[in-house]
Amino acid sequence: MAKKTRIKAKLKKGVVTVKALANHENLSYQEAERAKKEANFITYAVAKVNGNIVYEVSSSQFLSKNPYMKFSFNADAIGVKAGDMLEFTWVDLKGNTRADKAEIK
């Protein structure tokens, strides 16, 4: 199982800024061939707050090892406040899933 995704979420002036560091090897097909391993990389990531999707991305093999994702969203539009929990989930090529939560500060 992959290590925990490090997440920081801060609310400032009605905007939540999220920084997430996913712990994943992210081997592209070429890198996997050179290393004589099986290709595996994050293909999908989603962030939710109170059941609302605030970030969603489908990715390819061109993410770096341990990818860092930064995004922001309008908290006032969906009624998000400090203390709410943000859930960040990713899925890799093999179907492995990792879901982690962080409190919005």
Number of C-alpha atoms within 10 A of each C-alpha: 7 11 9 14 22 15 21 18 21 16 19 11 8 14 16 22 17 21 15 19 15 24 16 19 16 23 21 20 16 11 15 14 12 9 11 9 11 13 18 20 26 29 18 16 20 16 22 16 21 13 9 11 14 20 16 14 11 11 13 13 17 12 16 14 15 16 15 15 12 13 13 15 16 15 19 12 9 13 11 21 17 14 12 15 17 24 19 25 18 21 17 17 15 12 12 13 15 18 14 15 18 18 15 20 14
